[in-house]
Amino acid sequence: MSAKNGSIKLVAGNSNPALAQAIAQGLNVPLTKAVVRRFADMEIFVEVQENIRGSDAFIIQSTSFPANDNLMELLIITDALRRSSARRITAVIPYFGYARQDRRSGSRTPISAKLVANLITHAGVDRVMTLDLHAGQIQGFFDIPTDNLFAAPVMVRDIRERFDLGKVMVVSPDVGGVARARGLAKRINTPLAIVDKRRERPGESEVMNVIGDVSGYSCILVDDIVDSGGTLVNAADALIAKGAKDVYAYITHGVLSGGAAARIAGSKLKELVITDSILATEAVTKAPNIRTLPIASLISDAIARTAAEESVSSLFD
């Protein structure tokens, strides 16, 4: 396919080659031949091996683990494309790392999400496309057009196929995620509950109360990121204790660091469903109750609309 004002070029970093290939197949456009490798001292070297002059270039790169390496790859690929005279450069970042640092959490602390946005902008990116930002206001950290896609349509389709919606309740795992959970509950016309928690220290959470009557329902926890898995495990315990029939979780970004996969496997969660915005580790793929939803078709549709100068937001109407 071709862009409105030039050909489409897809350039993939090393963060998630499987997703990049799936996006390319969805667009029926081959990945651009490029070398992204390391020198002996781990410096990153990029060489684009095709002519991209005047093209509409899309870099597919999540800034997931190792976050700093993948971020540097994104910046250096951008510089290579800019110096090769690409007409427009769009950074497709399915998982935007550092998004949880979107505000000052205390005295003398950074707003790292803003810093990363500045780095990406000043490297030469003309447009950003991302998926389920941790906080919607991060779009305002970029001084360039930013499209925040939503995984909700993919999740809704999956939920409709697998559940009797008359017996489902959507649950927010914390007060901060109520808007996201309410949006999903509205799409599938189910009631909403909230888990009230208090976090004593980073990486740990303590469930205090469940707001709403979950007795007899199949509960679906909804959130944007699962990292250690502690919040989901504690929420599942609280919901089962309050009479929930069973507990599932639909989470966009499966960070699942450390022993998170084992923690989920040994929990009362019947199933954790994540997208492939982050390349799954071996531990995640082997976990019996973790399933992955492909997100490539959504991203390829958004890329096609961007290249054709059509509305992206209409994908979610």
Secondary structure, 3 states (H helix, E strand, C coil): CEECCEEEEEEECCCCHHHHHHHHHHHCCCECCEEEEECCCCCEEEEECCCCCCCEEEEECCCCCCHHHHHHHHHHHHHHHHHCCCCEEEEEECCCCCCCCCCCCCCCCCCHHHHHHHHHHHHCCCEEEEECCCCHHHHHHCCCCEEEECCHHHHHHHHHHHCCHHHEEEEECCHHHHHHHHHHHHHHCCCEEEEEEECCCCCCCEEEEEECCCCCCEEEEEEEEECCCHHHHHHHHHHHHCCCCEEEEEEEEECCCCCHHHHHHCCCEEEEEEECCCCCCHHHHHCCCEEEECCHHHHHHHHHHHHCCCCCHHHHC
